[in-house]
């Protein structure tokens, strides 16, 4: 197959986001099966110098649109530019991240290009030359396989922290080609960005998350899991019950009406495990649950379960983690 596998990169704060490397790695695996190259589309400002590093994750060629007008994501500017670049590439399929921006871009591209989109996929395979993508549906209770008609160009957004990154090759660099694009004049503008400077690990890309639920009893008790999270280099999350009680901000909420996360390790503390919460963290690689109710639904999903009062267990567990870290340092 001569057509390339096209990857849409996400560039923020002068660096590519980790999910870009995950999507590029998945693109490389698919391209190897199809006998194709991997091309990437990078849109932003100050991206040209960073573009070659995508080659470390299997990208052969990078098409770059670098302009001050593209520094901050705006649907009115970015989507038309990306769509035009995709048309020039004429790829076999397009992969992007199912991040907040990625989901928005994917939906708009699907309408503009008149191609079928499958969002938030957790697995992609090639069978007899046809691309198939799997995604969770019904709050994660079912998994649906999707495929495209002959002649269609699949658009697929990949759930962050699910597709594994290839070991980076330090020697390989992608070929970079700057593309002249026509940038529409937007009707809106970004006047400023409020960045989190607290140093806390963000939920979306965290490899370890410690979440608290109704069992924490009050906001002050979240200090217990904040201490544990700091030792583990983890993000702090919360169930909807904890957020609705005013103990944590909505930005910390994990679940169907919050963030969907996919860490390597998810520690659920005092969380019963309602289906809405499981929909947001059920695809975590390893799940540890701490709850004094042995019949809590969370245990049916957990890889490791501790039936114990969290106020007895967490301080002891935190101290053991501290000792282990001190001996390893």
JOGI-V440646 format. One record per helix or strand. SS is the DSSP state (alpha for helix, beta for strand). FROM is the first residue (numbers start at 0). TO is the last residue. If there is no record, write none. Layout:
[[SS | FROM | TO] [SS | FROM | TO]]
//
This chain:
[[beta | 4 | 7] [beta | 10 | 11] [beta | 14 | 15] [alpha | 17 | 33] [beta | 37 | 43] [alpha | 47 | 56] [beta | 60 | 65] [alpha | 67 | 69] [alpha | 74 | 88] [beta | 92 | 96] [alpha | 99 | 112] [beta | 116 | 126] [beta | 129 | 136] [beta | 141 | 146] [beta | 153 | 157] [beta | 174 | 177] [beta | 207 | 211] [alpha | 213 | 215] [alpha | 218 | 231] [beta | 234 | 237] [alpha | 239 | 243] [alpha | 249 | 251] [beta | 252 | 253] [beta | 258 | 258] [beta | 264 | 268] [alpha | 274 | 280] [beta | 285 | 289] [alpha | 296 | 299] [beta | 303 | 305] [alpha | 309 | 327]]
//
